[in-house]
Each structure stands twice: as C-alpha cells, then as structure tokens.
C-alpha cells in the first residue's frame, strides 16, 4: 500500500497521512523531555524495538504504514535481554504512550485508528490501565486466546475480530503498550526474550492495574518454530520462582505451574514429533504489504 495513502480517524481524530520514517533516528544527548499526550489518543507515540536483523526490521516493522510523523522510533541492538533493551528505550522516549513491538510486526494503515479507539474507550472505563497488547489470555484455563492477527509462522489467523478491549491476565510479546506515567518497567533479570509480556502484566496486576487486548489487526511476519529454544525454558524457570505464589499463570503458548508439568509435556511432545512426524511450519514473507492486501481481499 503506497505510503502517501491517508485516512481519517473516527471520533474526531485528526487526518493522518503516512510516510516512511528514516530508521536512523537521532538519539537525544541528554535526558528526554516527555511531551504531553492527549488522553485516549496516539497524537504522539514512541515505538521501541529490540533488533537483531536489520533486513527484517526494514522490510516489516519500518515498512508499516502505521508508522508516521507522530511516531518516535527507537531501535535497540546488542542487548542480552528484552528487559534491558526496552528499559533503555524507555529512558529515551519522549512521549506518554510507549509501544514495544517485535521487528517482524507489520502494522497496517488503520492500526493507529484502532489503537486510538481502544485508548479512548479505556480513558472512559479504566484510565489507570496497566498494559495493552494484541494477543492475550485470561484467568480461566478454558478461555480461548484473545486477539486478531495473522502469523506467517503458524500460517493462519490467531483469534478473530472483536469490539471493545478485553481484559486478560497475560499478553503475548508481539506488541505491548504502556503509559510512561504508569511507572511500569521491564524486569532486567528475566533472561532472554521470552515471558516479559506475562511478567509486566503480573507487575501491573500487583499494582492493581489491569491488562487488556485491543482489536488492532497486525501481521506477525515470523518463521515458524519446531521446538522452543533452551533460553525459553530458562525464562520459564525464572518466572516460576519469581511468581510462585501467583501460579498457575497462563501465557499465550504455555502455562506456568509450580511443578513444571507443561514444560515436561512440551519437551516430550517436541521429541516425539521430531522423531515420528516433523511439524509443518511457515516462514517469513518477503512482501508483507502484498500479503496484507491478499488477506483483506479474501476476508
């Protein structure tokens, strides 16, 4: 979709015309001054991404039509964990609304409008909200995953469209949104790049702040995985110890329990699949904008 296309938001939001941002964002030399943001709107926002593949970053996240002149882009490289990378980004952020996104997320042209609507709704119903995401799970073990996105790794849609933000207990890490003024930060001792979405939701819960899923369609342009890496289970064990008294806690891909049954079951299942029936997994799309057009044309 050409970047010069624009849209007009609902509810009196201003006209937005998209254009590509220069990925080489100049960082401030001193502590940033946070500019005020109108409650319930992405008039100005900061996008923070931890990056280890600049080609994926350029072809997917920075190719998103939703990234426009209102967005401060901060990229962080070479950090050993998501917590350290994202907290470094928070320290440089100039705006109230902070969006943390994977480098392989594609945000279509109407993404900002949909997040605007979710923020406006929460401004009226729960102005002290903690974390917003795009995919999450609730408290009950029988609840379905809430959200609406497309995963190239899974080769399918995840969730389905819904109207107002839905309360959940944990959020997937593909996109997370917080208010800078909430004081929430990421746990820098949590190893690697897994479970930080669940962790920050539990931090918010401890402070009596709720977490929500917003219906703002995106594409997770990811390679599929055949099995969870070892550092995934390092994160699992860290979370198990940290949140022992809150367990069990569901996440979008497993359940944290005191006795590690999901971990043992998953490892055993992965071994059996590898030996007897290798899983079919998808891969990244080189033309994610074209993929988005095909998806909306077929739905």
N, C-alpha and C positions, 0 to 999 in steps of 0.2 A: 504493500500500500504506500503510495507516494507520501513523502513526509509533509508536503505542503497541504495535504488534506486537513481540514479542521472540523470542529464540532462545537455545538453549543450545549452546555450542561443544563440540567433541569434545576428547578428551584431557584432560579435567579443567578446561577453560577455564570461566570464570565465566559466569553468565547475563547477557545484555545486553538492556536494554530501550532502544529507540531513541526519541529525542525531538528536535525541531528545535532547532538551536543559533541563538542570536542572532548574525546576521552582523556586528554591530558589536562586535568583540572589543576589549576594552581592552588596550592595549599597555603593557608594563611601563615604568616611569620609569627604571629602572637596568638594568644587565646582568642577564639572566635566570640563574636557578639551575637547572641541568639536574637533573631528578628521575630517580632510578634506574628502570630498566625491567627487568622480569623477562626474561631472555634467552629468545628464541623466542616472544614474545607481544606483542600490541598492548594490554597493560594500559593504557598511556598512550601517546599518539602525537600528533605535530604535523602538521597539514595546511597546506601553503603553496601559494598560488595567485597567479599574476600575472593581474590583472583589467583588462579594458578594456571590458566590457559587464556592468553590474550586473544587468540583466534576465536575461541568460543564466546568470549566477552564481546568482541566486536560484532560477531555475526548474530548474536542472540540478544543479550540484555541491552547493549548500547544501540542495537538496531530497533528497539521497541519504539513505536510511535508515541507511547505514553510519556516518554522522557522528553520534556520540552524545556522552555526557558525558565520555568518556575522551579526547576529541579537542580539542586546542587548534587553533583556526582562525586562520590569519594570511593576510590578503589584501594584496597589494601593487599599487599603481596608479601610472601615470605614469613607469615606468622605460623606458629606451631599449632594454634587452636583457633576456632571460631570466636571464642570469648575474647581473646587478646586482640584479634583483628577488628572485631566490631566495637569493642570499647575504645580502641584507638580512633575509629571513625567517629564515635560519639563525641570525643574530645574536640574534633574539628568541625562538627556540624553547626550550621548557622540557623537552622530552623527548628520549630517545635515538633513537627511530625517527621519521624525518622522511619525509613523503610529499609529493611535489610533483606536483600534478595540474592539468590544464587546467581552465578554468572550465566547460567543456561536457562534463565527465565525470560520469556517473551511476553511483554505487556502490550496488548493491542490498543488501538486509538481511544477506545471508550473506557479503558481501565481506570483512569483518574476520575471520570464521572461517577463510576460505580463506587469507588472508594469515598469520593465526596458524599455520596448518598448515605453510605454506611456511617461516616463520621457525623453527618448531620443528624441521623437517627439516634446515635449514641449520645450526641450532645444534649438531646432532649430526655433520653431514658436512663443513661448512665454516664455522665460526664467524667467520672473518675475511673473509666475503664482502664484495664491494665495492658493487654496485648491483643492485637488483631492479626489474624492470619488468613490464609486462603484455603487451607485444608486442616481439619482437626477432628478430635473425637471427644465425646462427653464422658460422664461418670459411669454410666451403666455398661456392663460388658456386652449387652445385646444391641447397643446403639451402632448404627452404620456410620461410616466415615462421612463427615460433612464437608462440603466444598463443591467446587466446579472448576476443573481444569482438564487439560489433556496431557498425557505422558507419552512421549515417544518411546521411552524405555519399556513401559507396560503395553504400548500400542493400543491404548484405549482411553476413554474418558474416565475420570475419577469424580464420583458424585454427580449431582445434577443441579440445575438452576433452582434458586430459592429467592425469597424476597428480602426480609429484614435480617440483620446479623443474628446468628445463632450462638448461644452461649456454649462453650466447650471447656474441657479441663486441660487439654494439651493440644499443641499446634505443631504441624509439620514445619520444617525449617525452610521450605522453598521461598516463602515470603513471610516476614514478620514486621509488624508495625507497632511502634510505641510512641508515647508522648515524651519528649525530652524532660518536661517538667515533672513527670512521674517519679523520676529518680531511679528507675529500673536500669540495671546494667547486667552484662553477661558474666557468668562465673568463669574467671580466667584459669581456674584449677581443673575445670572439666576438660579432660584430654580430647584432642582431635576435633572432629567436625560433625559430631552426632549428638543428639539428645538436648542440644542447647535450646531448642524450641520448647520442649517439655519443661526444662529447668526454669526458664524465665517465666513460664506460665505458673509454675508452682511458687516461684518467688512472689509473683503478683498475688496469688491466692493467699499467701502468708500475710500480705499487706492488705487483705480484704478488697482486692481489686479483681475484677472478672476478666476472662478472656473470651474472645468471640471469633467466629469465622464470618467473613464478609463474602458475598457473592460477587466476585470480580474475576471473570474468566481470564486465565493465562495458559500458556503452553510451557510445560517443563520439558525442554529440549535436551533430554538426557540419554545416555547409554543405559541399557538395561544391566542389571547385575545378576550373576548366577548364584552368589552367596555373599553374606555380609563379611566385610573385612575384619581382621583381628582388632583393629582400633575401635570398631563398633562395639565389640564386647568389652573392651577396656572402659568405654564410656558407660556401658550398661552397669558394670560393677561399681563404678564411681557413683552413679545415680542411685544404685541400690543402697549404698552406705549412707549417702547424703540424705535421702528422703525415706529412710527405713520406716519411720513412724507414719508416713503417708501412704505406704504401699497397701494394695496394688494400685498402680497407675498405668492406664492405657496410653500408648502412643499410636501414631498412625501406622506403625509397622510391627510393633510387638507390645508386650505388657511387662512392666517392671514388677517383679514379685520378690518376696523375701527368700524364696527357695530356688530361684533361677530355673524353674521348670520350662518356661518359654525358651530360654537360651539353649537348654539341653535338647528340647524337642526340635528347635530350628536347626541346630547343628546336625542332629541325626537325620533330619529330613533332607538337608542340603547334601549330605554324604550319599544318601540313597538315590537322590535324583541324579547326582553326578555319575554314579556307577551304572544305574539302570535306565535313566531317562533324562538326559541333559535338558535343562529348561530352555524354552524358546524365548529369547529376549530381543528387544528392539534396539535401535541405535539412533544417534542424533541425525537430524535433518539439516542439510546444508542450506536449504531455502525455507527458513521457518516462517517468513512472511507469506510465501506461497502456500505452505501447509495451513496457515490460519485461514486463508481465503477458501481453500478446499473444505476445511472443517465447517465454516459457517455456511458455505454453499450447500453442504449435504445435511445440515440440521434445520 
